[in-house]
Amino acid sequence: MDNLFDKLRRLRADEGDEPSVRTDGGTATDSSRSGFREFLGSDFVQSMPFWLPPFLLAGFFVYGAIGWNLLISLTDSSGFGPVDYSSLDFEMYFRAFGDPAFIEATRNTFVLLVGFIGICLVFGLLLAILIDRHIRFENTFRTIYLLPMSLSFVVTAQFWLWMYNVNNGMVNAFLGLFGLGPYNFIGNPELVLPAVIFALIWQFSGYAMVVFLASLRAIPQEHYEAARVDGASTIKMYWRVIIPQLTNAVISALVVLMVFGLKAFDFLYALVGGFQPPNGSDILPTLMVRVAFQKNQWAYGSAIAILLFLLALGVIAPYLYYEYKQGTI
Amino acid sequence: MREQDSNSTLTRRRMLQATGAAGAVGFAGCLSNVTDGGNGGGGNTLEVLHGWTGGDGKKAVNALTEGFKEAHSDVDTDFRPIGGGGNTNLNTVVSNRLSQNDPPSSFAGWPGRNLEKYDGVLGDISDVWEEEGFTDSHIQEAADLCQYNDKYAAVPIGSHRLNCLFYNQSVVDSAGVDPSSMSSIDDLVSAMETVAAETDATPMAHAMKAPWTTLQLFGVVMLSQEGYEPYMTFVEGNGGGDAVRSALETTKTILQNYISDDASQIGLTGSNEMIQNGEAAFIHQGNWAAGAYRGADLTYNEDWGFKTFPGTEGMYTFHIDSFIYPGNNPSPEATKTWMSYAGSKEAQRLFNTRKGSIPTRTDMSSDDFGPYLSETMEDFKNADQLPPTLAHGLAVSPNQLTNMKSVITENFSGPYNVEATAQGLLDVAQQ
C-alpha cells in the first residue's frame, strides 16, 4: 500500500510543481493537473485504505447477511436442500401476522425492550446522580453497581433461577419478611416476564449509570452554581438544567441497552436450558430460533428475524429522529 | 525529531500494511470456505458428532470410540462432542451443517419419525444392514425405526426404557408403601397420598423447567390408564380425544397435588437429586435417571428401587439412540465401517454398560450389565408391546414434538388447562 503512495509522491515530485517544504495543512491543489491524477490525489482515494476494508467487511457480513436473510424470508424454504429463489412473495409475513405464537412473542419482546430500557435508563440516571453527589466510598459503589455487567448471562440466569425458587429462593425469603408470597416467579405466566426484566435491569442499570456519570462529570460546575444562584431547588436544578444536557448519553445508553435487551435470548436459553422459554416469556429471538433450527422452517424463521429487526429499529427510530431534528446527532 | 517522526509514520504504514494483508487473507479464507463447501479440511476423515459431553454419556462414548480406534486403526477419526441444552446445540450444529450441504460423516440422534426432519439429506446404508446381518441380530422394532422411506438410514446404538418409576427406598418404607404391589395409576396416586400424609417428603419429584418431562409424564399416564391402543391411536393422529382428556385429568391431579412447589425452577438433575437426597418418594423418568444413582454410589434395592410404571407392566416404552447416516457423505467407506461397528456386539456392550442403557441386539448376554440392567434386558425381551416414546422422537415428527412441547408450555405448566391442552395435542398429532 505505501508503495502506491511513494509512487504517487514521486509522480508529483517529477512534475516539480510541489514545494520542497510542505506546510502542515498539505498542498493546495493545482488546477492544471489532469482529472485522473486529481482523482488519485483526492481525499476520497487517499483515505480509502482506512475506510474501505472495514466498509467492505461490514457491508458483506452485516448488510449482505441481512439482505440475504430478507431474500430467504421471501421464499418458502424449509427442510434441507437448496433454496428455491424462483418465486418470491410475502407469504411468510402474512403467516406471521396470523400466528398467535408470533403475536404473543412480539408483545413480549416489545414489553421487554420498552420495560427494560426505560426502567434501566431511569434507574441508571438516579444512581448516577446519587453517586455524583460526592458521597463517601464513591468508587466502591460505582464498582458494585457495574459489577453485575461483567457476569455472563449463563451465570446470572442460573443464579436468578435459584433466587426465584419458590421454596428456598432469596427473593421469596426477602418478600416473606414483609408477609408477602411466596410467588412462583418462573412458573407463573404473569410474573415470569417482569421477573426476567427485573433480572436484566439488575444486570445492566450499572452500565447506564456509568454512561450518565461520565456525562454528568462533563457538565461544568458553573451550571450547578448558576441554577443555585437563580434559586432553583435540587430537583428543579436537575430536571431543568442538568438532565436536558444528557441527551447524548441517553442515545448511547439506549442503543447499547437495546442490544442487551435483544440478547435476553441468552438469558432465557440458560434459564431453562433450551429454546422453549417458560410460558409467558417467549420472545421473538427464541421463537425465531425454534422455528428455524428445530422445525427447519428457514423462510418463516427469516421472516421473523426481519420483523424483529424492524421492531428494534422501530423502538429507537422515533428517538433518533427527534435527536436528528434537534441537531444533536 | 524529524527522524523519529518519519520512523513512526513507517511503523504506522507497516501496521496498516500488515492489517490489510491479514484482512485480505482472512477474507479470502472465508470465501474459499464458502466455495468448496468446507470439504477442504476433511478428506476421508470420519467425523462423528454427538452430544455426550458429561457423566455416563461421556464415559460410554469414550469407550465406544476407543474400541473403534483399536479395531480400525487405519481409519482417521474425528469424534466431536457438542454439548449444551440436552441435544439442543448438537441438533442446531447438525441442522446448520446439513443446510449448508456440509454433512458430517455421521451424527447421534433419534431414529423413527425424528428422521423426517432430515428428509432429502439421508443416505442409504441398507448394504451395511444386510452385510452385518443387523436385520436378524437387532430387534425388529429397532430395524423398522431405523428406516426412512424403506431405506436404512441409521444404526441403533442402545435403548433407554421410558416407562420407569424410581423411588427412594427409605422414604417409601417410612410411609409404609410397597411399590411392588402397585399395578395401576390409581394405586400410584393413593401411594403418593400416603407419602404426603405420612412423611415430609414430596410424593413425586418432577422437573418443569423444560416441557419434555411433563409431555413424557402425560405419555406414560396415558399408557397406564388408557392402554397401548388408544396411545397409538393418538400418536398416529387418528383422534382419541376422550382418552387424551382423561389421561390429562390424571396428570393434572398428580401435578397439582403431589409435586414440589419449585418444580418450574428445577430441571432433570434437580428433580432426580430429590430422590437421591430422600426429599421425594417417586420419580417418573427414562432409565438414564438410574445412571445418576450409580454415580452417587447408591445401591439398587437398598437406597433406590425401580418399578415398571404402574399399569404399564408388559410394556417397554421404547427409546433409541442411534447414529444417523447423511447422504452426500464426506467419507462413505469410513462411515460404513463406523456404522458396522456401532451395531456390533462389542460396540453395544462397550457403550450400553456405561451409559446405563441396553443393547437393541437380541443375542447379547446380560453378564456385564449388573442386576438392574439385566432385569431391564429381561423385560425388553419379554415385552408384549414396545410403544414408541412420545417425547423422544420415535412416535411423532420433530415438528410435531416441538409443537407439542409448546402446547404443554402454554397450557399445561400451571395453571393446568386440560381442555386447551387436549385440543392442542390432538391438533398437533393430526398435522
Interface residues (C-beta under 8 A of the other chain):
Chain A: M1 D2 P49 F50 P53 L57 G79 F80 G81 P82 A101 L161 W162 Y164 N165 V166 N167 N168 G169 P182 N184 I186 G187 N188 P189 Y269 L271 V272 G273 G274 F275 Q276 P278 N279 V289 R290 F293 Q294 K295 N296 W298
Chain B: R13 L16 Q17 T19 G20 G23 F27 G84 G85 G86 T88 N91 T92 S95 N96 L98 S99 N101 K117 Y118 D119 G120 V121 M208 K209 A210 P211 S260 D261 D262 A263 S264 Q265 G267 P398 N399 T402 K405 S406 T409 E410 S413 G414
